[in-house]
Amino acid sequence: MSEAKPRSKPADGIKPRGTPKPRRQKPRDERPRGEEPGEKKPRDKKASTVEAAASEIVGEAPPPEAAEPDPDLTPEQVEQARKKYLLKRFWISGRGYWGRHGDRLGWPLTIGLLILIGINVGFQYGINVWNRSIFDAIEKRDAHTVYFLSAVFVPLVIGSISLVVTQVYLRMTMQRRWRAWLTTSVIARWLANGRYYQLNLVQGDHQNPEARLSEDLRVATEAPVDFVAGVIVATLSASTFIVVLWTIGGALSFTLGGSTFTVPGFLVVTAVIYAAITSTSMFVIGRDFVRLSEEKNQAEAEFRYVLTRVRENGESIALLGGEEEERSGIDKTFAGVLTRWAQLTGQHMRTALVSQGSSLFAPVVPVLLCAPKFLEGSMSLGQVMQAASAFAIVQGSFGWLVDNYPRLADWNASARRIASLMMSLDGLERAEQSDELGRIQHGETKGDTMLSLDNLSVTLDDGTSMVKETEVAVEAGERVLVSGESGSGKSTLVRAIAGLWPWGSGSVNLHPDKRLFMLPQRPYIPSGTLRRVVAYPAAADNWKLEQIKAALDKVGLGHLAGRIKEEAPWDQMLSGGEKQRVAFARLLLHRPDIVVLDEATSALDEKSQDQMMETVIRELPEVTIVSVAHRAELEAFHTRKITLERRKGGAKLVGDIDLVPRNRKRGLFQRALWGSGTRINKPRKTANGS
């Protein structure tokens, strides 16, 4: 993947390439949307706060180097290399938990868990020795020893149980804290610089990021701790009890064809052969587990996404009567889930066959092998039972993979999915630092100019031009209407002004001491009380109830004032027009210096639209407005109009005129609303041609 083109598939991990040096950019000092009223903070403060949080967690290291496939590899080899790199990418971020910027309890929890595992294996050995001693005592009918060993068994059990409980606490605490650390890290990167929005604009394996950040990241951080602990327990147990088996079993001699053969450590040899058979069988039977787990997880995520889409767009679907079509889509997606589950069920059945068969044979095999020695008197009953117990422990240790292969496959799939999201974020982050693909610069204006677009060109992330070579300067108090046919790039231009669209050239400059506020066509309605809905994105308690009620009344929502403390699904209860009125209420509360309206009155009728614009101009007489709209009626509330025209190679600014009163009766009213902003840019034509 080219570092500067996130639309291409993310780095696939064959040939690493150098990461470009970061490019210094002018800071954007305007206050972000949602800043508390009265504060004068840089506009990028919110993004800076998110980036600072990410840096505090993962340090100042740049994103991993991009990688591109070796042209000599076959598609199958490239895919295998990509999968390997995905696991590597997960560990690049995941291991930071134990790094300099990681969790302060990361190493204490790890060391404590390792110590407890070692002590617990020691207790297992003690119980194994106790097992031999009590059966020897029973065989000798030594009542005193039996009673004594019975009393000793209680503290052994209590000690072992206490160790296991403490071990569970440390293990799950580490899993919880690792998940919290890594989730915070990835979410901080996801939210920084609008990347959560930009992911929708680029290609890559990052669909359904909410499922990756929740379920996949949970599995990806829980399973490795269990696996590492399991491997250490298995290794220590196998090492300890192989010695026990070798010591107790000794050599086995048997005669075959007139010749005598001696097998030293026959119990150990049997245990190794037995484990090799079961593990090989599991590997052969479960070789498709990883692929099927990945496909099942992806199908589940797609099913959740389809259901979420229906819930979020319930009103539109209901009004159009689209239930049958939605049901068809849901059924088709769910059928995919069931198909993946059926395939995975077959894998589980085959692995259960090996696992269950192994667990049933394991306790019997050592007894049968030791029976000849016991019958001839060279081995006591206690030694037989100790050997059987040790054999089961060794077999369990060797067969750890048999019991955990399904979960290992599930972790593999989840780790790759979260790593795919990380790689897409890497691509966006590298593109921000790269000079290969143009980036829109953000700086500060000079003098009284509130907003300026200097030779601004907006492109797609693959370089395709959308808007090119735009020169606009907006002075304090101006109200500028941006018009043009659909698809001419008006909304894209708004996103570039907001800093959400990074690709292009030229610069967007905002006044360093002024605050910018955006009103999109579809206002976001958060969950919670109506008070929180109106105050968003600032905290609800930033304003008194009377202030919020007054804002609702001014925008025609006074009938909702009595429900201001009510928690309800306001996103479903409010109509499209009411949501846009709520957005204007937010505007009146936040009182910004510059406001950008992106079709912000499209759901209102003409009369309501006029009332809303009159209210804004009356309540915020000095505000600078940039409006994107189609309705010609809005010209009456603006002092200037610029027109974008769609052309081959990108939309271009073709008109920039001053608007004048349409008739003399409304002249005084409009002049009172417009104010008298002094313009220092070059003269523009007026509507009457002067």
Secondary structure, 3 states (H helix, E strand, C coil): CCCCCCCCCCCCCCEECCCCCCCCCCCCCCECCCCCCCCCCCCCHHHHHHHHHHHHHHCCCCCCCCEECCCCCCHHHHHHHHHHHHHHHHHHHHHHHHCCCCCCCHHHHHHHHHHHHHHHHHHHHHHHHHHHHHHHHHHHCCHHHHHHHHHHHHHHHHHHHHHHHHHHHHHHHHHHHHHHHHHHHHHHHHHHHHHHHHHHHCCCCCCCHHHHHHHHHHHHHHHHHHHHHHHHHHHHHHHHHHHHHHHHHCEEEEEECCEEEEEECHHHHHHHHHHHHHHHHHHHHCCCHHHHHHHHHHHHHHHHHHHHHHHHCHHHHHHHCCHHHHHHHHHHHHHHHHHHHHHHHHHHHHHHHHHHHHHHHCCHHHHHHHHHHHHCCCCCHHHHHHHHHHHHHHHHHHCHHHHHHHHHHHHHHHHHHHHHHHHHHHHHHHHHHCCCCCECEEEECCCCEEEEEEEEEEECCCCCEEEEEEEEEEECCCEEEEECCCCCCHHHHHHHHHCCCCEEEEEEEECCCCEEEEECCCCCCCCCEHHHHHHCCCCHHHCCHHHHHHHHHHCCCHHHHHHCCCECCHHHHCCHHHHHHHHHHHHHHHCCCEEEEECCCCCCCHHHHHHHHHHHHHHCCCCEEEEECCCHHHHHHCCEEEEEECCCCCEEEEEEEECCCCCCCCHHHHHHHHCCCCCCCCCCEECCCC
